[in-house]
């Protein structure tokens, strides 16, 4: 009788230990798969950033300006505008960019990130409205090699000191932090 109880304890213990071992191996395999997916995602993200940095030398920016809009939906609103030219050899389907407002020492006092290729309409509470040209589609203007794209972006939550400088049109005030300098930086470029 004692041997039978010992045999049952050994079998149950062996079953529990092997079950725990199998579950541990399954969990470890799932962990490795998740880690692989995360590494793949991180690699793709790093490559996109590297791709953006590399291709930005082919994106020429001109006429970058911050001002108060004078017409249409932009009238009376603080805006940033400019023209992007694709001097590379690939179609650019999307640009995610950052515009920085700099003080006299080159420090950032305000920045806005946006897609220059999306239509930018509306008021300060609705900064961009993507106009669906076909139902359910998200269209952005493709910048082909050699082509240029003008853009305008309403500045939401624009600091009062920048807004007052834009309204007066002068940057000579000693009390204002903004120097009148605006910098454009592409963060992500997609093809």
C-alpha positions as MATLAB code, in Angstrom:
seq = 'XXXXXXXXXXXXXXXXXXXXXXXXXXXXXXXXXXXXXXXXXXXXXXXXXXXXXXXXXXXXXXXXXXXXXXXXXXXXXXXXXXXXXXXXXXXXXXXXXXXXXXXXXXXXXXXXXXXXXXXXXXXXXXXXXXXXXXXXXXXXXXXXXXXXXXXXXXXXXXXXXXXXXXXXXXXXXXXXXXXXXXXXXXXXXXX';
ca = [
       0.000    0.000    0.000;
       2.831    2.324    0.892;
       4.543    1.709   -2.427;
       1.314    2.489   -4.270;
       0.998    5.874   -2.471;
       4.660    6.646   -3.153;
       4.175    5.733   -6.795;
       1.129    8.080   -7.046;
       3.076   10.921   -5.391;
       5.997   10.370   -7.784;
       3.675   10.327  -10.833;
       1.712   13.430   -9.727;
       4.947   15.266   -8.851;
       6.470   14.266  -12.192;
       3.345   15.448  -14.035;
       3.365   18.817  -12.224;
       7.097   19.324  -12.824;
       6.842   18.430  -16.510;
       3.741   20.655  -16.911;
       5.588   23.584  -15.340;
       8.580   22.885  -17.575;
       6.410   22.781  -20.722;
       4.564   25.987  -19.740;
       7.898   27.688  -19.025;
       9.202   26.684  -22.453;
       6.005   27.932  -24.129;
       6.223   31.252  -22.243;
       9.897   31.599  -23.140;
       9.148   30.951  -26.822;
       6.375   33.578  -26.714;
       8.767   36.011  -25.026;
      11.397   35.451  -27.730;
       8.796   36.009  -30.460;
       7.602   39.240  -28.811;
      11.183   40.407  -28.354;
      11.900   39.642  -32.012;
       8.854   41.666  -33.099;
       9.928   44.589  -30.909;
      13.466   44.469  -32.284;
      12.114   44.313  -35.837;
       9.892   47.326  -35.135;
      12.776   49.238  -33.523;
      15.020   48.390  -36.491;
      12.388   49.578  -38.974;
      11.914   52.788  -37.000;
      15.671   53.390  -36.880;
      15.921   52.787  -40.620;
      13.094   55.263  -41.265;
      14.879   57.925  -39.198;
      18.170   57.171  -40.940;
      16.420   57.234  -44.318;
      14.888   60.612  -43.430;
      18.249   62.035  -42.381;
      19.868   60.759  -45.556;
      17.166   61.928  -47.965;
      16.732   65.364  -46.342;
      19.744   66.554  -48.322;
      17.503   66.207  -51.390;
      14.675   68.249  -49.856;
      15.295   71.916  -50.472;
      13.328   74.376  -48.378;
      12.695   77.927  -49.496;
      10.523   80.845  -48.492;
      10.157   79.609  -44.890;
       8.261   82.321  -43.062;
       6.093   82.819  -40.024;
       3.435   85.489  -40.224;
      -0.214   86.333  -39.711;
      -2.365   84.896  -42.504;
      -4.072   87.386  -44.761;
      -6.583   85.396  -46.802;
      -9.238   82.696  -46.578;
      -9.236   80.323  -43.633;
      -5.801   81.642  -42.628;
      -6.896   85.281  -42.217;
      -5.799   86.616  -38.848;
      -4.232   83.300  -37.789;
      -0.552   82.767  -37.037;
       0.882   80.547  -39.780;
       4.145   79.100  -40.966;
       4.620   78.612  -44.687;
       7.262   77.600  -47.144;
       8.066   75.581  -50.236;
       9.648   72.120  -50.284;
      11.427   70.975  -53.446;
      12.339   67.327  -54.048;
      15.710   67.415  -55.818;
      16.280   63.681  -55.275;
      15.321   60.789  -57.513;
      12.425   59.243  -55.523;
       8.754   60.135  -55.107;
       8.193   61.441  -51.571;
       4.797   60.271  -50.316;
       4.984   61.695  -46.822;
       7.077   64.095  -44.799;
       6.695   64.559  -41.070;
       8.420   67.806  -40.151;
       9.186   70.016  -37.183;
       9.311   73.804  -37.304;
      11.211   75.414  -34.441;
      11.028   79.024  -33.296;
      14.400   80.032  -31.880;
      15.500   82.679  -29.409;
      18.568   84.867  -29.879;
      20.821   82.110  -28.492;
      19.397   79.440  -30.820;
      17.339   77.725  -28.101;
      13.878   76.430  -29.040;
      11.017   78.420  -27.506;
       8.168   76.898  -29.540;
       7.883   74.054  -32.007;
       5.158   72.494  -34.092;
       5.202   69.137  -35.888;
       3.024   68.413  -38.915;
       2.751   66.823  -42.354;
       3.393   69.567  -44.956;
       1.689   67.427  -47.620;
      -1.699   67.391  -45.881;
      -4.150   70.158  -46.653;
      -4.061   72.602  -43.752;
      -7.384   74.340  -43.338;
      -9.403   75.525  -40.402;
      -9.039   77.560  -37.254;
      -6.711   77.312  -34.297;
      -8.985   74.743  -32.678;
      -8.996   72.581  -35.822;
      -5.502   72.853  -37.234;
      -5.640   70.414  -40.124;
      -8.508   68.874  -41.954;
      -7.577   66.144  -44.382;
      -9.886   66.491  -47.355;
     -11.009   63.042  -48.482;
     -10.859   63.067  -52.271;
     -12.295   59.571  -52.367;
     -14.202   57.832  -49.614;
     -12.035   56.247  -46.952;
      -8.762   57.222  -48.587;
      -6.057   59.261  -46.897;
      -4.497   61.297  -49.692;
      -1.357   63.306  -49.456;
       0.289   65.089  -52.312;
       3.218   63.113  -53.708;
       6.291   65.236  -54.381;
       7.886   63.836  -57.508;
      11.571   64.395  -58.324;
      12.116   67.979  -59.443;
       8.721   69.161  -58.168;
       7.966   71.674  -55.425;
       5.188   71.778  -52.867;
       4.085   74.967  -51.111;
       2.675   74.459  -47.605;
       0.899   76.475  -44.913;
       0.244   75.451  -41.352;
      -1.833   77.267  -38.759;
       0.117   77.519  -35.519;
      -2.026   76.230  -32.693;
      -1.223   77.185  -29.138;
       1.193   79.791  -30.428;
       2.839   81.558  -27.459;
       1.627   85.094  -26.907;
       5.099   86.578  -27.264;
       5.500   85.036  -30.744;
       1.951   85.998  -31.681;
       2.532   89.628  -30.657;
       5.807   89.708  -32.622;
       4.001   88.311  -35.691;
       1.247   90.921  -35.357;
       3.676   93.816  -35.031;
       5.985   92.414  -37.693;
       9.109   93.512  -35.812;
      11.690   91.466  -33.960;
      13.742   94.281  -32.506;
      12.080   94.335  -29.100;
      14.594   93.651  -26.388;
      11.985   92.121  -24.079;
      10.830   89.420  -26.521;
      12.575   86.038  -26.468;
      11.845   85.125  -30.089;
      14.567   86.329  -32.456;
      12.452   85.985  -35.588;
      14.387   82.858  -36.583;
      12.459   79.806  -37.740;
      14.076   76.426  -38.460;
      12.585   73.525  -40.463;
      13.598   69.917  -39.758;
      12.205   66.857  -41.570;
      11.753   64.080  -38.996;
      10.408   61.324  -41.213;
      10.435   60.894  -44.983;
       8.508   58.094  -46.663;
       8.569   56.919  -50.264;
];
